[in-house]
Amino acid sequence: MKQTQLPHPPLNPTVAATRRYNVGLALAMAAYLVVLFATIWTIRHYDPQGFLRFVLALAPLVPIALIVPIGVRYFRETDEFERRMTTESLAIAAGVTALLSATYAFLENAGLPPLSAWWTWTVLMLSWAVARMTVCRRYR
């Protein structure tokens, strides 16, 4: 009896999850950029006041919030090894961010100016990227 062969073998679940994550993240980031530039343009050109100004300023949070379920879905759909690497790199990033935040807080007590919360976000994301590369390299 002749077996029919599938045109393509089924995807590894982690590979499929990674593809879905990358597409979802790219779409959310594209939406974020569109909303961000639209709100900045609107605020600069129309100078809305009161509640509307705050609504416009917070509008870019909507596409950013979409990233949370995309990331959670990715984490749930990957295998145990990928989850371990993600968790380990996030733990390292959280520790680095906490250490640097506390360090700067003590330096503020010594007279340095306060920093924007954007710096905490930036440190977290950069340290996560570096930690992720380091953790992945270790398991090669």
Summary of the structure (lengths in Angstrom):
residues: 140
radius of gyration: 21.0
end to end distance: 42.4
largest distance: 82.0
contacts: 325
relative contact order: 0.10
helix: 79%
strand: 0%
